[in-house]
Amino acid sequence: MPFTVDAEMLAQTRTHIRAAECLYLNAGSVASACAEADSREVVFAVVDRFGTFLGCWTLPLEQAQDVDRSMPEGDWRVLFTAGSSRADIEERAITLGRLALQRWETMLRWTSRHGGAAAS
């Protein structure tokens, strides 16, 4: 089965780019939640599929896996440890955004060479 790039793949990557930007813009809120969390807790920062920051949830570490599975499909979430600073969160958002942008550029190159989904 040959590899193809479809419109859904491109849309998902655009969503990841927007979500990383949203996380960056809300790094202060996430850092505040991380500052309040203790060492046995983790903080989920959640962005919905439309690029809206939904907030942060602080949970006991042992519950993190179960909560992650119960989140709606398409929501974008990033896990942070207690004490993560604003700079740490901004750096992670930038890294995630750059990775998504690299995927986007790779898919555009692929479609220009091999055909596939229209770059929208």
CNS distance restraints for C-alpha pairs under 8 A (distance, minus, plus):
assign (resid   4 and name CA) (resid 116 and name CA) 6.25 0.50 0.50
assign (resid   5 and name CA) (resid   9 and name CA) 6.38 0.50 0.50
assign (resid   5 and name CA) (resid  10 and name CA) 7.46 0.50 0.50
assign (resid   5 and name CA) (resid 107 and name CA) 6.59 0.50 0.50
assign (resid   5 and name CA) (resid 110 and name CA) 7.64 0.50 0.50
assign (resid   5 and name CA) (resid 111 and name CA) 6.76 0.50 0.50
assign (resid   5 and name CA) (resid 116 and name CA) 5.58 0.50 0.50
assign (resid   5 and name CA) (resid 117 and name CA) 5.89 0.50 0.50
assign (resid   6 and name CA) (resid  10 and name CA) 6.65 0.50 0.50
assign (resid   6 and name CA) (resid 116 and name CA) 6.25 0.50 0.50
assign (resid   6 and name CA) (resid 117 and name CA) 4.72 0.50 0.50
assign (resid   7 and name CA) (resid  11 and name CA) 6.11 0.50 0.50
assign (resid   7 and name CA) (resid 117 and name CA) 5.20 0.50 0.50
assign (resid   7 and name CA) (resid 118 and name CA) 6.99 0.50 0.50
assign (resid   7 and name CA) (resid 119 and name CA) 7.90 0.50 0.50
assign (resid   8 and name CA) (resid  12 and name CA) 6.03 0.50 0.50
assign (resid   9 and name CA) (resid  13 and name CA) 6.29 0.50 0.50
assign (resid  10 and name CA) (resid  14 and name CA) 6.28 0.50 0.50
assign (resid  10 and name CA) (resid 104 and name CA) 6.78 0.50 0.50
assign (resid  10 and name CA) (resid 107 and name CA) 7.43 0.50 0.50
assign (resid  10 and name CA) (resid 117 and name CA) 7.97 0.50 0.50
assign (resid  10 and name CA) (resid 119 and name CA) 7.46 0.50 0.50
assign (resid  10 and name CA) (resid 120 and name CA) 7.96 0.50 0.50
assign (resid  11 and name CA) (resid  15 and name CA) 6.20 0.50 0.50
assign (resid  12 and name CA) (resid  16 and name CA) 6.34 0.50 0.50
assign (resid  13 and name CA) (resid  17 and name CA) 6.37 0.50 0.50
assign (resid  13 and name CA) (resid 100 and name CA) 5.95 0.50 0.50
assign (resid  13 and name CA) (resid 101 and name CA) 7.63 0.50 0.50
assign (resid  13 and name CA) (resid 103 and name CA) 7.08 0.50 0.50
assign (resid  13 and name CA) (resid 104 and name CA) 6.13 0.50 0.50
assign (resid  14 and name CA) (resid  18 and name CA) 6.32 0.50 0.50
assign (resid  14 and name CA) (resid 100 and name CA) 7.66 0.50 0.50
assign (resid  14 and name CA) (resid 104 and name CA) 7.36 0.50 0.50
assign (resid  15 and name CA) (resid  19 and name CA) 6.01 0.50 0.50
assign (resid  15 and name CA) (resid  49 and name CA) 6.46 0.50 0.50
assign (resid  15 and name CA) (resid  50 and name CA) 7.18 0.50 0.50
assign (resid  15 and name CA) (resid  51 and name CA) 6.88 0.50 0.50
assign (resid  16 and name CA) (resid  20 and name CA) 6.11 0.50 0.50
assign (resid  16 and name CA) (resid  76 and name CA) 7.64 0.50 0.50
assign (resid  16 and name CA) (resid  96 and name CA) 7.95 0.50 0.50
assign (resid  16 and name CA) (resid  97 and name CA) 7.01 0.50 0.50
assign (resid  16 and name CA) (resid 100 and name CA) 6.08 0.50 0.50
assign (resid  17 and name CA) (resid  21 and name CA) 6.39 0.50 0.50
assign (resid  17 and name CA) (resid  96 and name CA) 7.77 0.50 0.50
assign (resid  17 and name CA) (resid  97 and name CA) 5.09 0.50 0.50
assign (resid  17 and name CA) (resid  98 and name CA) 7.89 0.50 0.50
assign (resid  17 and name CA) (resid 100 and name CA) 5.65 0.50 0.50
assign (resid  17 and name CA) (resid 101 and name CA) 6.48 0.50 0.50
assign (resid  18 and name CA) (resid  22 and name CA) 6.16 0.50 0.50
assign (resid  18 and name CA) (resid  51 and name CA) 5.63 0.50 0.50
assign (resid  18 and name CA) (resid  97 and name CA) 7.91 0.50 0.50
assign (resid  19 and name CA) (resid  23 and name CA) 6.10 0.50 0.50
assign (resid  19 and name CA) (resid  47 and name CA) 6.01 0.50 0.50
assign (resid  19 and name CA) (resid  48 and name CA) 7.77 0.50 0.50
assign (resid  19 and name CA) (resid  49 and name CA) 7.91 0.50 0.50
assign (resid  19 and name CA) (resid  51 and name CA) 5.21 0.50 0.50
assign (resid  19 and name CA) (resid  52 and name CA) 7.73 0.50 0.50
assign (resid  19 and name CA) (resid  76 and name CA) 6.92 0.50 0.50
assign (resid  19 and name CA) (resid  97 and name CA) 7.96 0.50 0.50
assign (resid  20 and name CA) (resid  24 and name CA) 6.19 0.50 0.50
assign (resid  20 and name CA) (resid  93 and name CA) 5.00 0.50 0.50
assign (resid  20 and name CA) (resid  94 and name CA) 6.84 0.50 0.50
assign (resid  20 and name CA) (resid  96 and name CA) 6.05 0.50 0.50
assign (resid  20 and name CA) (resid  97 and name CA) 4.98 0.50 0.50
assign (resid  21 and name CA) (resid  25 and name CA) 6.24 0.50 0.50
assign (resid  21 and name CA) (resid  93 and name CA) 6.84 0.50 0.50
assign (resid  21 and name CA) (resid  94 and name CA) 7.67 0.50 0.50
assign (resid  21 and name CA) (resid  97 and name CA) 6.85 0.50 0.50
assign (resid  22 and name CA) (resid  26 and name CA) 6.23 0.50 0.50
assign (resid  22 and name CA) (resid  47 and name CA) 7.30 0.50 0.50
assign (resid  22 and name CA) (resid  51 and name CA) 6.43 0.50 0.50
assign (resid  22 and name CA) (resid  52 and name CA) 7.00 0.50 0.50
assign (resid  22 and name CA) (resid  53 and name CA) 6.39 0.50 0.50
assign (resid  23 and name CA) (resid  27 and name CA) 5.91 0.50 0.50
assign (resid  23 and name CA) (resid  45 and name CA) 7.63 0.50 0.50
assign (resid  23 and name CA) (resid  47 and name CA) 7.40 0.50 0.50
assign (resid  23 and name CA) (resid  53 and name CA) 7.23 0.50 0.50
assign (resid  23 and name CA) (resid  89 and name CA) 7.93 0.50 0.50
assign (resid  23 and name CA) (resid  90 and name CA) 7.60 0.50 0.50
assign (resid  23 and name CA) (resid  93 and name CA) 5.97 0.50 0.50
assign (resid  24 and name CA) (resid  89 and name CA) 7.12 0.50 0.50
assign (resid  24 and name CA) (resid  90 and name CA) 5.10 0.50 0.50
assign (resid  24 and name CA) (resid  93 and name CA) 5.31 0.50 0.50
assign (resid  24 and name CA) (resid  94 and name CA) 7.10 0.50 0.50
assign (resid  26 and name CA) (resid  30 and name CA) 6.52 0.50 0.50
assign (resid  26 and name CA) (resid  53 and name CA) 7.46 0.50 0.50
assign (resid  27 and name CA) (resid  31 and name CA) 5.96 0.50 0.50
assign (resid  27 and name CA) (resid  86 and name CA) 5.55 0.50 0.50
assign (resid  27 and name CA) (resid  89 and name CA) 5.74 0.50 0.50
assign (resid  27 and name CA) (resid  90 and name CA) 5.96 0.50 0.50
assign (resid  28 and name CA) (resid  32 and name CA) 6.19 0.50 0.50
assign (resid  28 and name CA) (resid  86 and name CA) 5.74 0.50 0.50
assign (resid  29 and name CA) (resid  33 and name CA) 6.44 0.50 0.50
assign (resid  29 and name CA) (resid  55 and name CA) 7.95 0.50 0.50
assign (resid  29 and name CA) (resid  56 and name CA) 7.84 0.50 0.50
assign (resid  30 and name CA) (resid  34 and name CA) 6.22 0.50 0.50
assign (resid  30 and name CA) (resid  43 and name CA) 7.81 0.50 0.50
assign (resid  30 and name CA) (resid  45 and name CA) 6.54 0.50 0.50
assign (resid  30 and name CA) (resid  55 and name CA) 7.88 0.50 0.50
assign (resid  30 and name CA) (resid  56 and name CA) 6.40 0.50 0.50
assign (resid  30 and name CA) (resid  86 and name CA) 7.48 0.50 0.50
assign (resid  30 and name CA) (resid  89 and name CA) 7.54 0.50 0.50
assign (resid  31 and name CA) (resid  35 and name CA) 6.05 0.50 0.50
assign (resid  31 and name CA) (resid  83 and name CA) 7.58 0.50 0.50
assign (resid  31 and name CA) (resid  84 and name CA) 6.17 0.50 0.50
assign (resid  31 and name CA) (resid  85 and name CA) 5.36 0.50 0.50
assign (resid  31 and name CA) (resid  86 and name CA) 5.03 0.50 0.50
assign (resid  31 and name CA) (resid  89 and name CA) 7.15 0.50 0.50
assign (resid  32 and name CA) (resid  36 and name CA) 6.42 0.50 0.50
assign (resid  33 and name CA) (resid  37 and name CA) 6.29 0.50 0.50
assign (resid  33 and name CA) (resid  43 and name CA) 6.89 0.50 0.50
assign (resid  33 and name CA) (resid  56 and name CA) 6.87 0.50 0.50
assign (resid  33 and name CA) (resid  57 and name CA) 7.92 0.50 0.50
assign (resid  33 and name CA) (resid  58 and name CA) 7.16 0.50 0.50
assign (resid  34 and name CA) (resid  42 and name CA) 7.63 0.50 0.50
assign (resid  34 and name CA) (resid  43 and name CA) 6.25 0.50 0.50
assign (resid  34 and name CA) (resid  80 and name CA) 7.21 0.50 0.50
assign (resid  34 and name CA) (resid  81 and name CA) 6.65 0.50 0.50
assign (resid  34 and name CA) (resid  82 and name CA) 4.63 0.50 0.50
assign (resid  34 and name CA) (resid  83 and name CA) 5.04 0.50 0.50
assign (resid  34 and name CA) (resid  84 and name CA) 5.65 0.50 0.50
assign (resid  34 and name CA) (resid  85 and name CA) 7.47 0.50 0.50
assign (resid  35 and name CA) (resid  82 and name CA) 6.28 0.50 0.50
assign (resid  35 and name CA) (resid  83 and name CA) 4.93 0.50 0.50
assign (resid  35 and name CA) (resid  84 and name CA) 7.06 0.50 0.50
assign (resid  35 and name CA) (resid  85 and name CA) 7.69 0.50 0.50
assign (resid  36 and name CA) (resid  82 and name CA) 7.48 0.50 0.50
assign (resid  36 and name CA) (resid  83 and name CA) 7.80 0.50 0.50
assign (resid  37 and name CA) (resid  41 and name CA) 5.86 0.50 0.50
assign (resid  37 and name CA) (resid  42 and name CA) 6.98 0.50 0.50
assign (resid  37 and name CA) (resid  43 and name CA) 7.45 0.50 0.50
assign (resid  37 and name CA) (resid  58 and name CA) 6.72 0.50 0.50
assign (resid  37 and name CA) (resid  82 and name CA) 5.04 0.50 0.50
assign (resid  37 and name CA) (resid  83 and name CA) 7.13 0.50 0.50
assign (resid  38 and name CA) (resid  82 and name CA) 5.70 0.50 0.50
assign (resid  38 and name CA) (resid  83 and name CA) 7.84 0.50 0.50
assign (resid  39 and name CA) (resid  81 and name CA) 7.62 0.50 0.50
assign (resid  39 and name CA) (resid  82 and name CA) 5.65 0.50 0.50
assign (resid  40 and name CA) (resid  60 and name CA) 5.96 0.50 0.50
assign (resid  40 and name CA) (resid  61 and name CA) 5.73 0.50 0.50
assign (resid  40 and name CA) (resid  82 and name CA) 7.91 0.50 0.50
assign (resid  41 and name CA) (resid  58 and name CA) 6.47 0.50 0.50
assign (resid  41 and name CA) (resid  59 and name CA) 5.35 0.50 0.50
assign (resid  41 and name CA) (resid  60 and name CA) 4.34 0.50 0.50
assign (resid  41 and name CA) (resid  61 and name CA) 4.85 0.50 0.50
assign (resid  41 and name CA) (resid  81 and name CA) 7.09 0.50 0.50
assign (resid  41 and name CA) (resid  82 and name CA) 6.37 0.50 0.50
assign (resid  42 and name CA) (resid  58 and name CA) 5.67 0.50 0.50
assign (resid  42 and name CA) (resid  59 and name CA) 5.54 0.50 0.50
assign (resid  42 and name CA) (resid  60 and name CA) 6.35 0.50 0.50
assign (resid  42 and name CA) (resid  61 and name CA) 5.64 0.50 0.50
assign (resid  42 and name CA) (resid  64 and name CA) 7.31 0.50 0.50
assign (resid  42 and name CA) (resid  79 and name CA) 6.76 0.50 0.50
assign (resid  42 and name CA) (resid  80 and name CA) 5.81 0.50 0.50
assign (resid  42 and name CA) (resid  81 and name CA) 4.88 0.50 0.50
assign (resid  42 and name CA) (resid  82 and name CA) 5.88 0.50 0.50
assign (resid  43 and name CA) (resid  56 and name CA) 6.37 0.50 0.50
assign (resid  43 and name CA) (resid  57 and name CA) 5.51 0.50 0.50
assign (resid  43 and name CA) (resid  58 and name CA) 4.44 0.50 0.50
assign (resid  43 and name CA) (resid  59 and name CA) 6.43 0.50 0.50
assign (resid  43 and name CA) (resid  79 and name CA) 5.70 0.50 0.50
assign (resid  43 and name CA) (resid  80 and name CA) 5.07 0.50 0.50
assign (resid  43 and name CA) (resid  81 and name CA) 6.22 0.50 0.50
assign (resid  43 and name CA) (resid  82 and name CA) 7.02 0.50 0.50
assign (resid  44 and name CA) (resid  56 and name CA) 5.36 0.50 0.50
assign (resid  44 and name CA) (resid  57 and name CA) 5.13 0.50 0.50
assign (resid  44 and name CA) (resid  58 and name CA) 6.45 0.50 0.50
assign (resid  44 and name CA) (resid  59 and name CA) 7.98 0.50 0.50
assign (resid  44 and name CA) (resid  77 and name CA) 6.29 0.50 0.50
assign (resid  44 and name CA) (resid  78 and name CA) 5.64 0.50 0.50
assign (resid  44 and name CA) (resid  79 and name CA) 4.65 0.50 0.50
assign (resid  44 and name CA) (resid  80 and name CA) 6.35 0.50 0.50
assign (resid  45 and name CA) (resid  54 and name CA) 7.69 0.50 0.50
assign (resid  45 and name CA) (resid  55 and name CA) 5.92 0.50 0.50
assign (resid  45 and name CA) (resid  56 and name CA) 4.50 0.50 0.50
assign (resid  45 and name CA) (resid  57 and name CA) 6.72 0.50 0.50
assign (resid  45 and name CA) (resid  77 and name CA) 5.49 0.50 0.50
assign (resid  45 and name CA) (resid  78 and name CA) 5.32 0.50 0.50
assign (resid  45 and name CA) (resid  79 and name CA) 6.50 0.50 0.50
assign (resid  45 and name CA) (resid  80 and name CA) 7.75 0.50 0.50
assign (resid  46 and name CA) (resid  53 and name CA) 6.18 0.50 0.50
assign (resid  46 and name CA) (resid  54 and name CA) 5.40 0.50 0.50
assign (resid  46 and name CA) (resid  55 and name CA) 5.75 0.50 0.50
assign (resid  46 and name CA) (resid  56 and name CA) 6.30 0.50 0.50
assign (resid  46 and name CA) (resid  75 and name CA) 6.84 0.50 0.50
assign (resid  46 and name CA) (resid  76 and name CA) 5.73 0.50 0.50
assign (resid  46 and name CA) (resid  77 and name CA) 4.41 0.50 0.50
assign (resid  46 and name CA) (resid  78 and name CA) 6.68 0.50 0.50
assign (resid  47 and name CA) (resid  51 and name CA) 5.85 0.50 0.50
assign (resid  47 and name CA) (resid  52 and name CA) 5.41 0.50 0.50
assign (resid  47 and name CA) (resid  53 and name CA) 4.44 0.50 0.50
assign (resid  47 and name CA) (resid  54 and name CA) 5.41 0.50 0.50
assign (resid  47 and name CA) (resid  55 and name CA) 7.47 0.50 0.50
assign (resid  47 and name CA) (resid  75 and name CA) 5.91 0.50 0.50
assign (resid  47 and name CA) (resid  76 and name CA) 5.09 0.50 0.50
assign (resid  47 and name CA) (resid  77 and name CA) 6.24 0.50 0.50
assign (resid  48 and name CA) (resid  52 and name CA) 5.42 0.50 0.50
assign (resid  48 and name CA) (resid  53 and name CA) 6.59 0.50 0.50
assign (resid  48 and name CA) (resid  54 and name CA) 6.60 0.50 0.50
assign (resid  48 and name CA) (resid  74 and name CA) 6.89 0.50 0.50
assign (resid  48 and name CA) (resid  75 and name CA) 4.40 0.50 0.50
assign (resid  48 and name CA) (resid  76 and name CA) 5.98 0.50 0.50
assign (resid  49 and name CA) (resid  74 and name CA) 5.35 0.50 0.50
assign (resid  49 and name CA) (resid  75 and name CA) 5.22 0.50 0.50
assign (resid  49 and name CA) (resid  76 and name CA) 6.90 0.50 0.50
assign (resid  59 and name CA) (resid  63 and name CA) 6.54 0.50 0.50
assign (resid  59 and name CA) (resid  64 and name CA) 6.48 0.50 0.50
assign (resid  60 and name CA) (resid  64 and name CA) 6.76 0.50 0.50
assign (resid  63 and name CA) (resid  67 and name CA) 6.34 0.50 0.50
assign (resid  64 and name CA) (resid  68 and name CA) 6.11 0.50 0.50
assign (resid  65 and name CA) (resid  69 and name CA) 6.45 0.50 0.50
assign (resid  66 and name CA) (resid  70 and name CA) 6.50 0.50 0.50
assign (resid  67 and name CA) (resid  71 and name CA) 6.51 0.50 0.50
assign (resid  71 and name CA) (resid  75 and name CA) 7.09 0.50 0.50
assign (resid  80 and name CA) (resid  84 and name CA) 6.56 0.50 0.50
assign (resid  84 and name CA) (resid  88 and name CA) 6.05 0.50 0.50
assign (resid  84 and name CA) (resid  89 and name CA) 6.87 0.50 0.50
assign (resid  85 and name CA) (resid  89 and name CA) 6.31 0.50 0.50
assign (resid  86 and name CA) (resid  90 and name CA) 6.05 0.50 0.50
assign (resid  87 and name CA) (resid  91 and name CA) 6.00 0.50 0.50
assign (resid  88 and name CA) (resid  92 and name CA) 6.21 0.50 0.50
assign (resid  89 and name CA) (resid  93 and name CA) 6.16 0.50 0.50
assign (resid  90 and name CA) (resid  94 and name CA) 6.15 0.50 0.50
assign (resid  91 and name CA) (resid  95 and name CA) 6.18 0.50 0.50
assign (resid  92 and name CA) (resid  96 and name CA) 6.10 0.50 0.50
assign (resid  93 and name CA) (resid  97 and name CA) 5.99 0.50 0.50
assign (resid  94 and name CA) (resid  98 and name CA) 6.06 0.50 0.50
assign (resid  95 and name CA) (resid  99 and name CA) 6.20 0.50 0.50
assign (resid  96 and name CA) (resid 100 and name CA) 6.22 0.50 0.50
assign (resid  97 and name CA) (resid 101 and name CA) 6.10 0.50 0.50
assign (resid  98 and name CA) (resid 102 and name CA) 6.11 0.50 0.50
assign (resid  99 and name CA) (resid 103 and name CA) 6.32 0.50 0.50
assign (resid 100 and name CA) (resid 104 and name CA) 6.18 0.50 0.50
assign (resid 101 and name CA) (resid 105 and name CA) 6.15 0.50 0.50
assign (resid 102 and name CA) (resid 106 and name CA) 6.07 0.50 0.50
assign (resid 103 and name CA) (resid 107 and name CA) 6.12 0.50 0.50
assign (resid 104 and name CA) (resid 108 and name CA) 6.24 0.50 0.50
assign (resid 105 and name CA) (resid 109 and name CA) 6.20 0.50 0.50
assign (resid 106 and name CA) (resid 110 and name CA) 6.13 0.50 0.50
assign (resid 107 and name CA) (resid 111 and name CA) 6.14 0.50 0.50
assign (resid 108 and name CA) (resid 112 and name CA) 6.15 0.50 0.50
assign (resid 108 and name CA) (resid 119 and name CA) 6.53 0.50 0.50
assign (resid 109 and name CA) (resid 113 and name CA) 6.30 0.50 0.50
assign (resid 110 and name CA) (resid 114 and name CA) 5.80 0.50 0.50
assign (resid 110 and name CA) (resid 115 and name CA) 7.29 0.50 0.50
assign (resid 111 and name CA) (resid 115 and name CA) 4.45 0.50 0.50
assign (resid 111 and name CA) (resid 116 and name CA) 5.09 0.50 0.50
assign (resid 111 and name CA) (resid 117 and name CA) 6.64 0.50 0.50
assign (resid 111 and name CA) (resid 118 and name CA) 7.64 0.50 0.50
assign (resid 111 and name CA) (resid 119 and name CA) 7.97 0.50 0.50
assign (resid 112 and name CA) (resid 116 and name CA) 8.00 0.50 0.50
